[in-house]
Amino acid sequence: MALVPYVDNPLPALSKLHNSSAQFRFANRDLHLSQDWKQLGVAAVVWDAAVVMCMYLEVGQVEVKGRQVIELGAGTGLVGIVAALLGATVTITDRQPALDFLSANVKANLPPDSQGSVVVSELTWGEGLERYPAGGFDVVLGADIVYLEDTFVPLLRTLEHLCSDSTVVLLACKIRYKRDTDFLDMLKQPFRVEEVHYDKERDIHVYKCWKLPAKRDL
Ligand SMILES: C[S@@+](CC[C@H](N)C(=O)[O-])C[C@H]1O[C@@H](n2cnc3c(N)ncnc32)[C@H](O)[C@@H]1O
């Protein structure tokens, strides 16, 4: 089942999404991610935002080593895999139809001694949030997850649920449409949002966000 419709004749710049695999080197390891655009659509290809997020994590400005990390809308799992290789304990999440493919990529790319630090789990934004500890994560990661207007409210609710006052949220975003900046405006109500990196070649913005203290009625 395709998670979203796809086209058979993509622009040349998008043709890499039709390859059956994508290779990277992060955290001193060669990673081979399987891709399957035709079967699973957006969840089964590695998006540039994920690559930029991994580069940003490698630099270490946001420390993930020893931290409890959750990745939302993980797709192939590249970001969560790299976070685990950098020493994090990671919950890698996506919608149910994406999970088998995601799990296979995680298994194929983590050495045996890192497999125990990763859990792959269903998280459809806004649903079943009670299965995840409120404010229970040090770092929340999301690469290219801001693109569907219908999901903006549940995505925001999910971020608010997962974050404590000390949680850092990192979002790597391709800003394609005005609605994407509308989400950032929505996010700025409960979170402080700072752009911390821009990858010009791939046109990807990385935002770091912290939950603002709750406003008290006077
Ligand atoms: C553009 S892909 C990005 C995948 C991956 N993060 C990357 O950058 O390569 C968007 C991801 O968000 C997931 N997604 C979309 N809507 C979702 C929802 N309502 N709840 C959870 N995940 C969702 C999709 O399944 C997909 O994996």
The ligand as a Gaussian input file, in Angstrom:
#p B3LYP/6-31G(d) Opt

LIG

0 1
 C        8.688000      13.029000       3.941000
 S        8.695000      11.587000       4.897000
 C       10.190000      11.809000       5.858000
 C       10.790000      10.489000       6.271000
 C       12.126000      10.615000       7.010000
 N       11.983000      11.372000       8.229000
 C       13.170000      11.245000       6.135000
 O       13.404000      12.457000       6.267000
 O       13.748000      10.535000       5.302000
 C        7.428000      11.909000       6.114000
 C        7.254000      10.819000       7.147000
 O        6.233000      11.219000       8.058000
 C        5.382000      10.113000       8.290000
 N        4.042000      10.601000       8.634000
 C        3.167000      11.299000       7.845000
 N        2.033000      11.544000       8.498000
 C        2.167000      10.989000       9.733000
 C        1.319000      10.909000      10.871000
 N        0.083000      11.440000      10.853000
 N        1.787000      10.285000      11.968000
 C        3.032000       9.758000      11.983000
 N        3.892000       9.796000      10.937000
 C        3.457000      10.404000       9.823000
 C        5.386000       9.347000       6.983000
 O        4.971000       7.999000       7.153000
 C        6.823000       9.497000       6.553000
 O        7.639000       8.482000       7.059000

